[in-house]
Amino acid sequence: MTTYQAGAMSRKCFGSVCSPMEKLPVETLSSIFQLTILPPITFPNEWFDQTKTVSLFPVALGAVSTHWRKVAWSTPSLWTSFRFDKSLRTRGRHNPRLLLLYLQNSGVLPIRLAIVYNDRDVNGPLFDASVDPALLTNMWRIEMLVLELPPEDWFDHLGKLSAMTDFWASWGNRHIEEQVFFNRCRSLRHLSLIHFEDTGGGRFLHKLPWSITVLRLSRIPTDTCIKLLLRCPKLVEITFLFAQPPHDEFEPLMESSWFGEPIVYEDLETLIWKRSYCDWTSLFLQHTRMPSLRRLRLIDDFAGGRVDTEGETHFLPRIAPTLSVLELRDTSCIAAGSSYWTLFDSNVFIDSLVFDHCEVEIIIELVRRLTPPEGETQGLKPMPRLKFLSIELCNYGVTTPLPVLLPRDSDPLVLMLERRLVAGDAFRLEFWDMAVDWTPAAQKRLRKLVEKGIRLEIIEDSDEVDWLRPLN
């Protein structure tokens, strides 16, 4: 959509320029504009899709009338979050000088930029030759920077990003040509790197500041990932996904050099970890302590039957008692003697348990382990503080029928709730992207729990079941 088309649409939507809106005071109209803008760019997880909506809204407001233009151009907060997909420029849809307008109209406020480049932009300008001088002048105002396939020139100017707290970048299949000095970004707190691989075969010693508290690494050689993690002792969140084969295989003599002392993340609260079966990750887990861990998300790869790594056998049994949220994803099988089952003991204080995209056999075993023996005392039940259970079964494609939890599998779930819950307890049970074939008998047993004073909620795809409340 061009600026002219945006203005035409605005005039059509808002009516004549002589409408009462034209008579509103500048302060009132400015407040209305600020309530209607898009949400600001947020720090992405693995993939970034917030550039789908290009930053034309304040321009469209200014195209309605002279009065609206004056108000929009004099309201800096409308211009602090800029999204642009340069691949669209080849179709003549967007003018790169739009960024210049944002830089001018945002005044001195902190700004957030999200830019998607083309593959051919690797040796190109930061954004556009006509805009780069103004961009360089305003780099001190950038607080969040999101770049997909960024030109190498960005990394020559990291020292100018003095206020940047959040940086996200994905390189696709492109390799980095030189060492990157993130430590020059003195305010950097959140860093997310995807496909971060250099032409030096992992021998570029990339610099990270100790100030980083959130580090998300995806599709990066394993040894590079571990080395980056070891340089950030103040982490509060670690995300480690889809690690690629290491540049250098780990040799026994290297253990004392890299892992001679325990690795302690005193403040780490969230660990999102995709299982990786190599010496680098195994030794990292074996030697790492996380005494403040609260959320653990473990992702498997459906390679059912794999045994625990030595690192897992050390790491999982010593999980801190602070852990309250456990999430398991893409799990097809957990061996009977696996260290994973130690997380379900009576001395584990997890209150929220999520099984995401898992095989039904895992759910059956989970229910069995969570069901106390008949007559068991309240204090010895597995996961005694558990109040939330979310289940999503595997669904392998759009043509696959919706997974169904049959009565033979849901009835043991009802028994588990009957034996765990007493009057005054609260429990929330969620099912996502699946169906549960509740029998009338099972529904009646669950209603009896509610009648006993148990605050039980059962949610199926965000909707509470309507049969749980006692019948009138």
Beta strands, then each sheet from edge to edge (+ up, - down):
strand 1: 81-85
strand 2: 111-116
strand 3: 142-148
strand 4: 166-170
strand 5: 190-194
strand 6: 214-218
strand 7: 237-241
strand 8: 263-264
strand 9: 270-274
strand 10: 288-289
strand 11: 295-299
strand 12: 325-329
strand 13: 352-358
strand 14: 388-393
strand 15: 404-405
strand 16: 426-431
strand 17: 435-436
strand 18: 455-460
strand 19: 463-464
sheet 1: 1+ 2+ 3+ 4+ 5+ 6+ 7+ 9+ 11+ 12+ 13+ 14+ 16+ 18+ 19-
sheet 2: 8+ 10+
sheet 3: 15+ 17+
end
